[in-house]
Amino acid sequence: MFEQTPTRLIYRHDHETLWIEPWGPNALRIRATKSHAMPPQDWALDEPVPDLRPTISVPASASSPGGNVAAATLTNGLIRATLTPRGRVTLTNTTTNRVLLREYTRNRDDVSDPQCSALLFRARDFVPLRGSDNYALTLRLESLSRSERLYGMGQYQQEGLNLKGADLELAHRNSQASVPFLVSSLGYGLLWNCPSVGRAVLGTNVMSFEASATDKLDYWVVAGDTPRDLVEAYVRVTGLPPMMPEYGLGFWQSKLRYQTQEETLAVVREHKRRGLPMDVIVVDFFHWPHQGDWRFDEDYFPDPGAMVAELKGLGVELMVSIWPTVEDRASENWDEMLERGLLIRAERGFRAVMDFQGNTVHFDATNPEARKFIYDKARQNYGRYGIKLFWLDEAEPEYSAYDFDNWRYHLGPQMSVGNVYPRDYSRAFYEGALAAGEDTRPVNLVRCAWAGSQKFGALVWSGDVASSWESFRQQLAAGLNMGLAGIAHWTTDIGGFHGGNPDDEGFRELLVRWFQCGAFLPVFRLHGDREPHSKPLSDRRGGKCPSGAPNEVWSYGEEAGAILERYLHLRESMRDYVRGLMKEASEKGTPVIRTLFFEFPDDKEAWDVEDEYMFGDRYLVCPVLYPGLRKRKVYFPAGAKWKAMDGHAVFEGGSSKEVDAPLEAMPVFTRQ
């Protein structure tokens, strides 16, 4: 049975209610539930949208149950939804009349349907969870073209950029961030607006999205002429990122880990003595007495105020690591947080969430009171020294065992709401800074994200990845797909995190190639846990955690060091250009690093290229992704001429050419 309001097409059958309504220009939000009323959560779609009046057509007999009724339609700009009497949704581009998406259903109730079938597949499949208001939900959509390409969906550790055919876990892990917005080469974008742990199977016959536990179906679809149209429309309805502060435009120095105040200062002093640019120095984890204290251990950082003052005098911001973990009974905040219900809970067994340097439990980022508590502690213990830049680590959150069904948050079970955790973690420090009047555009480094994280100042890095060539290639795909999923602010540990000996010639080559690429990423950041480790400073408090080997640009020998220094100065010379890219991201949601087809959607060849990218609209970046290579093939997108950054050679667009790639210079070309 069909109903309508001025802005909504409604379908009811048995216990299901389905809503279709405009949600931004050329976009529709589709919700369905078997609850007594439509659940109110907007999740990622919590930004205000224009009050649009769609064109709705409902057959005159549609209000009467039963009977053979014609389809109903709702049109909003470029997109039209058609709803059959049996409740099947089809989405069409109104300009081209091309079907963009169609629900996959097979039933035998309507012989007039050419796909009438005894298979009895349901497009919107609600399976009740006994004793709960939630359902295990599956949405099935037909794959209408075998040549379709799909991108986005967040950050997964795999080399392929095109996700068509991929089977993706909709859950967060260290180095995996589920940001469930996809961009299709057929001219649509789709947001799976559900924070439940689940699965997306982007098959060549059927696409399916699964939620382990939810009270409603909720997805958003936009139609557009180009990938740029789709991504920018998505970011408008989920939130624009703040403008990147000036310190985000240059170089960030980090390692696992600077153990003392004096060691931190010595590195910055040496950088400046060598005349090398640096915007940020990082004090990583275990600078605190215990996890959950969120303050400096005075044994190793005796005068933070003096340290920050000297760094600021050298033009360097200090970033400090925040972990969401609170050490059981050892933390000075444990008793209060436990008493006030500010920690996540175990559904069964002993409350042990993560075992690293002690039994720890994460603060509950989905609880507004817990968000305020942790930011107030950070403001009290770091902000008073002028520190305003935070590294929000462990943001998935990370568990010692990924038993998603064993954790419960303020908003509900992990299985139903867990993917919103990293978004609310960033939210704690973004809204906290704004409420305190300390920063009008806070941006913080964070290890994970969900849809909408960008509006809370999330600068996402790709997690604790391996120091290997394979991992390097995976980060290129991860960063480009994150940009297409709305996360314009993205970075990676240059050289990888796990391993790498600065004295090893093989690792030096990898580090150089990764560093060259890093100079053309949104944030240029050196970090890693290098080998061999040094011994802990003591057996107590902040001294008990060891440190990795040196990781400064001069740590890699004269030849590699000279190349790294050159790219430090190169990035600094592009500062005005990078600022312009960040301004575009904050005003439109445009990715900073872009696939070739994002800039050149009409170039069919550009859709096939997965080992090059655009740094903004000007620079064609061609990383060297395999060891020993001193030449590589480059495709030059059609519609422009391309001049080599190193040298005078000019190449015609729409052509491929093998170019030189000596160790000292990654191939980069400027759009003419």
N, C-alpha and C positions, 0 to 999 in steps of 0.2 A: 504494500500500500504506500503510495506517494503522498507527501505533504510538502508545503513550501512556506517560507517566510520571505520577507523582502531580500534576505541575503543568503538563504540556506535551502538546499534541496534535502529532504528527509525521506528515508525509506524505512519501513517497518515490516518485519515478517517474523512470526513466531516470537521469540524473545530477543531478536536482534534489532537494534536501532543503528542506522547509518546516516551520517551527516556529510554533505559535500558543500563547501563554501569557499569563496575567494579569500586568499590570504596573501595579499601583496599583488602587484601588477602581474598579469599573465600566469598566476599561480593558484593552486587549489590545495586546501587541506581536507583530507578525508579521514573521518573517524568512525569507528563502529564499536559497539559494546553489547554485551548481554546482561549488563547490570541494570538495575531499575532506573538509573539515570546516567547520562553521559558523565564520566569522571572528569573533574575540572582541571587537572594538571595540564599545563601548557609545555612543560619541559623546555626544550630548546627554543620553542616558538613563543617566548615570553616577551618579545619586543612589540611595541605598538605598531599596528599596520593601518594603512588608509581604510577609510570606510567606503568600500567599493560596492556598487549595486550591480550584480550580475544580471544577465538575461536568463530567465528560468522558464522552461516550458514543461508543463505537466498536463498529460491527457485529461480530458474532462471527466472520464470515468475512473480516474486513478484513485479517487478517495474511497471507492467501493472495494471491499475485499473480494478476492477471487476474480474470475473472468479473464479474458485475453485482452490485456491492456497494452497500448503502445508504449514505447520507451519515453522516459523523461530526460531532459537535458538541462545543463547549467553551463553558461559560457562566460568566461572572464578574459577578455583580451584575446591573446593567442591560444588559449587553451579551452577546450570544451569537454565536459564530462557527459557521457551518455550512460543512463542507468536503465537496464532492461526490467521488465516486470518480475523477473526472477532474481533481481538484485545484482546483476553483473555489471561492473564498472569498466568502461572503455574511455580512454583519454586521447584526444585528437588535437592536432595543430589546426587552428581555424583558417590559417592562411594557405597552407599546403594541402589541407585535408588528409594529412598523413596520420595514421594511427601511431601514437607514441607508446602507449601501454595499454594492455588489456588483461583483465584478471583471467587467470587460468582456472576454469571450472569445467567439469564434465559430469552432466547429470542426464537423467532420462525423463525428466518431468515435462519437457517442452520439445515436442517433436518438430516445432518450427525452427528450432535452433540447429544450424548445420553441424554443430558439434555435439548434438545429442548423443549420449554415450552411457553405457552401463558401468563405466569406470568409477563413477561417483566420487570424483575429486571435488573438494570444496575450495574455492578461492580464499575465503576467509574462514579458517578452520579453528574454532574455539574448542579446546579440550579441557573440561573442568578439572581443577586440582582439588581433590577431595578435602573437605573441611576448610576450604579457603574461598575467598571472593575472587581469586585470580584464576587465570586460564593459561595453559600452554597454547600459544597462538602461532599459527603459520599463515602468512600471506603468500599466495602463489600468483605470479605474473607470467604471461606468455613471453618468450623470447621471439621477437617478430623478425629478426634478421640475424643470420649467422655471421654476417660481417660487422655487426655492431661492436663497438669498443666501449669499455667502461673504465672510468678512472675515479680517483678520490678514495673515499672510505677510510681515510686516516693513514696510519703508519703500520705497515706489516713488514717483517724481515724476509723479503723475497726480492729477486732481481726484476721480475716482470713489472712493467709499468701498466700495461693493459690488463685489467682484472677480469675480462670476460672468461668464463670457465673456472674462476677461482672459488674456493670454499673457504670462507673467512669466519673465524670465531669473533662474535660480537662481545668481546670482553677485553679488559686491559691486563697487560702483564708488563714486566720490565722490558722495555724497548718495543712494546706493542700498544698502540693507541687506537681504539675503535672510535672513529668519527664518521658516523654512518650516512654521509652524503655522497652520492655518486653522480658523475657527469657522463652522459651518453653521447656518442657520436650521432645518434638519431635526433638530437635537439631537445633533450629534456634533462632535468636534474631531479633527483629524488632523495628526500631526507626520510630515513626511518626514525621517527621521533619517539623512540622508546628506549629507556635506559636499562632495560632488562638484559641480563646475560643471555646470549642467544647465538644465532648463526645466520650467515648470509651465503646462499649458494647461487652464484651468478652464472647459471648454466646456459648451455647453448640451446636447450629446449624449453626449460622453465627456470625463471628466477624465483627464489623463495627467500623470505625473511622470517626468522623464527625468534620468538621471545619465550624464555623458559617460564616466566610468571608475570602476567600483566592483567590489568582489568579493562584494557581497551586496545583496539587497533588505532594507530595514529601515524599517518604519513603525509608528506607534503611534496607536491610535484610542480615544477615550473617549466614552461616552454620558452625557448629562445632561439635566436638565429645563430649564436656563436657560443663557445664555451665561456667566454668572458661574460656574456649576458647571464648565463646560468649561475656562475659562481658569485658574481656581484649581487644578483637578486637574492641568492641564498644568504649571503652575509648580511644584507639589509634586514632580513626577517629574523636572524639569530643574533645580530649585534656586530657593529663595527669595532675593530680594535682601536685602542688609543694610539696616538702618535708616539712612535718610538722616541724616547729621550735621546739627547745628544750623545750620551755615553754608549748607546747601543749601536752607533754607526762605525766605531773603530774596532780595535783589537782587545780581546779578553784573554788574560793569562790565567791558567789554572793547572793544577796537578793533584794527584792523590798523594799526600796532602801537605800543605804548609803547616808544620807542627807547632810553630811558635811565632810570637809577634816579631822577633828579630829576623827570623828566616823570611817572613812575608815582606818586611821592609827591605831586606837585602836584595831580594829579587827585583823589586821595583827600582831601587837605587841603581842597580846594574843595568837595567833596561834603559833608564834615562841617561846613564853615563855613556852608553853606547849610541845614544841619539835615536833610539827606537821608539815608535809610538806605542802607547798603551792607554786604554780607557778604563779598564776594569781589572782588578786583581781579586782572586777568589780565595776565601778561607773556607775550606771544605769541612766535611763532617768531623765529629769528635773534637771540636775545639771547645766543647762544653764539658762540665763535670760528668753529667749523666744524660742519657737520652730523655727528652721531655723537660729539661731545665731551661733550654732556650736562652743561654747566656754564655759568655766567655768563661773558661776555666782560668782563674787568676794566676794559677801556677805557671801557665804558659803564655798567657796574654795579660801581663800585669797592669798595663796602662792603655786600654783600648782608645781612650780619648786622644792621647798623644799620637798613637798609631794612625788614627783616622785623620787627624790634623796634618800630619806629615804627608800622608797620601794625597789629601786634597791639595796641599801645597805643590805637589808634583803633577797635579792634574789627573789623578787617578781615583776612581770610586772603588770602595770596598764592598764586595758582595759576600754575604755569609750564608752558609748552608742551614736550612731548616729541615729537620726530619719530623714527620707526623707521629713518630713513635714515642711512647712514654714507658720508661723502664719500671717494671713491677716493683713497687715499694722503694726503689733506690732514688727515683726522681723526687725532687722537692715538691713537685706538683701532683704526684700520683694520688695521694689521699683525697685532695680536694676534687680532682677530676673524676675520680671514682664515685665519690659521694654525690656529685652533681649530675652524674650520668653523661659525661662528656666524652666517653670512650666507646669504641665499637664493641659489640657483644658477640660471644660465641653462642650458637644455638645448642651446642652440646659439648660436654667435656670441659677441661680446664681452659681458662681464657688465656691462650698463648697464641698470639697472632703471628709474630715474627721472632725468630731466634737469631739475633746477631749482636754479639757483645752483650748478651743478657736477654731475658724474656721481656718482650715489649708488646704493647697494645697501642693501636693507632687512635689518635683523637678522631672524633666523629665529625667530619667536615660537612655532613648534611644537616647538622644541628646548628642553628644560628647562634645559640649561646656558646657552643664550642668554638665556632669561628671567631667570635668576639674575644673569647678567652685567649686563644693562641696569638691573635694579633696584638692584644693588649700586652702580653708578655714580651713579644718581639719589640714592640714600641718602647716598653719600659727598659729592656735590657740591651737593645741595640740602637733604637731610634734616638735615645738621649745622647749618643755619640755622633749623630748625623748620618747613621747608616740607614739607607732607604731602599736598598737593592737586595732581594732575597732569592735564594736558590731553593725552590720548593721540591725537594727530592722525595723519592718513595711515594709518588703521587697517585699510583694506580688504585689503591695502595698495594704494595708488594706483600705477599704472604709467604711464610715458609712452606706452606702447602696450599695450592690453589683449589681448596675445597670451597667453591663459591657458595654452596648451600649451607655453609656453617657460620656465616657471618650476618649480623643484623645491624642496621643503622637506624638513626633517628627517623628517617623517612620510610623505613621498611626493610624487608630482607634484601640481602645482597643480590639474590637471584632476580628480584623485580626492579630494583632501583640502583644497583651497584655502579653502573657505568657513569652516573652523574658525579661520583666522588671527586675525580680530579678537577672538574669544573668548579665545584664548591670549594675545593682547596685553594684554587686561584682566587676565587671570589672572596675568601676570608681576607686575603692581603690586599686585594684591590679595593674592596669596599671599606676595609679598615683604614687604609691610607686616606681615602676620600673623606671619611667621617671625621678623621682627626685633623683634616686640613693640611696634611703633610705633603701631598703630591696630587697634582691635578691630572696626571697621566701615568700612574704606576704601571710598570712592566716588570714582571718577574720571571726568572728561568724556572721551568717546571718540567717534570719528566713524563707527563701524560696529559691528555686532553679528551674532551668529549665535545659534541656539537654545541657551539656557543661559547666555548672556553675563550675564544679570541677577544670577546668584549670585556673580559675580566683581566686583560693585560697578560695573557699567557704567551710566553716565549717558550716554545716546546723544543726540547732536544731529544734525540733519538735513543736515549737510554744507554745502558751498559753493553755496548756492542763489541764484537771481537776486533782485534787488531789484525785484520787480514784483508787481502784483496777482494775476496768474495763479499765480506762485510761492507767494504767501501762501495762496491757496486750496489749493494742493497740500500745503502743510505741515499744514493741518488734517486732511486725509485721512491723511497719513503718520503723524502723531502718534497718531490714534485707532486706526489699524490696528496700530501698534507696541504699543500697550497691550493689544490683543486677542491679539498674538503673544507676550505675556509680559514685555514691556519696559515696566515701570511708570515708570521714571525716564527721562524724555525731555524734550528742549528743542529750540529752534531759534534761529537768528540773527535777533533782532528787527530787522525792516527788510530782511532778506535780506543776503547777503554781497557779491555782485558789484554794486557801483555804488551810486548814490544820492548826490546832492549835498545837504548839509544846508541850503544856501541856496535850494534849489528848492522852491516851494510845493507842487507835486504830490507830490514825495517826502516832504515833511513830513506830508502827509495820510496817505500809506501808512504811514510810520513810526509815527504816532500810533495808527492802527487796529491795527497789528501789536503795538505796545507794550501797548495795552489788552487784547488777547487774551493776550499774554505774562504779564500779571499773574495769569492763571488757568491757567497751565501748571505742570507739576511743578516745573521750575526756571525762574526769571524772569531772563533773561539778554540783555543788549544787546551785540551784536557786529556788525561789518561792515567791509568795505573801501570806505570812502567816497571820493568824488571831490571835488576833484582830489588827486592824490598829492603828497606833499612829496618833496624830493630826498633821496637817501641821505646819511648823515652823513659817509661816507668811501668809499674804493674798496677797503677791506680788511675782512676778518673780519666781525664782526657789524654793522659800519657800512654795509655795501654794499647792504643790503636796504632799499628805500624804505618809507615809511609812508603810510597813508591819511589823509584829512581827519579833523577832530575828530568824535567820536561820543559826546559826553556829553550829558546831558539839556538842558543850557543851550546846546547847539550849534545848536538848531533854532528859535530865535527865541522871543519872549516868549509868544505865544499857545500854540504847541505845547509849549514848555517848561513852562508852568503846568499843562497837561493831564498831561504826563509825571510831573511832581512829585506830582500828585494820586494817580496810580496807584502810584507808589512807596510813598506812605503807606498806600494802600488795601491793598496786598499785605502790608505790615508789620502792619496791623491784623488780618490773617487768619492770623498766624503759628501760633497755637495750633491752628486748624483744619487748616492744612497739615501740621503735625506729626502730627495724628491720621490724616490720609490716608497719610502715609509709614509710620506704624506699621501700618496695615492692609495696605499693600503688602508690608511686610517679614514680616508674620505669615501672610498668605494669598495674596499674589501679585496682589491686586486692582489693576487700573489706577487711576491717579490721575485721568486724564481719561477719560471714558467716553462711548460712544455712548448715545443716548437709549434704544435697545432693551436695552442692558446693564442699566440701572436699571428699565426698564419693559417687560419682555419680552412681557407679555400685551397691550400696546397695539399693535395692528396698524399704526397711523399712525406710531408711533415708528420702525418699521423703514424707513420711507421718508425720514426726515429725515437729511440729510447735511451741513447747514450750521449745526447747533447741537450742543452737547455738554454733558455734566454734568461739573462740577468737583467730584469726590466725589459724595456723594448729596444735597448741599444746594443747589448753585448751578447754575441753567440759564444757560449762557453762549451768547450769540448774536452772534458777531463780525460786523462790517460788512466785507464782502469785496469791495466794488466802489467805485470812486471816485465821489465826489459824492453818495452816498446819505445822506439824513438821516432816512429811515424804512426799516423793513424788516418783513417778515412773520415772525411767530414762532408756532411750534406749541407749545402747552403740554401736556405729557404727561398722560394720564389717570391718575386716582388720587390727585391732590393739587391744592391751590390754590397759586397762585404770586404772590408779592408783588414788585413792582419794587424793586430795590436803590436806585434813585434815584426817590423819590416814594412815594406811598401806594397806588397802584393795585394791585388784586388781580384775578387772572384765574383762571377755572375751567379745570381740566384737561380734556383732550380737545377743546380748541377752538383755533382760529387767530385771530390778531389782528394788524393792522398797528400797530406801535408807533413812537414817536419814537426817532431815533438821532442826536442832534446830535453834532457832532465831539467835544465835550468828554466824552461819555458813551456807552460801549457798552452796549447793553441786556443786563442781567443780572437774573435773578429768583431769589428765595429760596423754596425749597420749604417750604410751611406745614404 
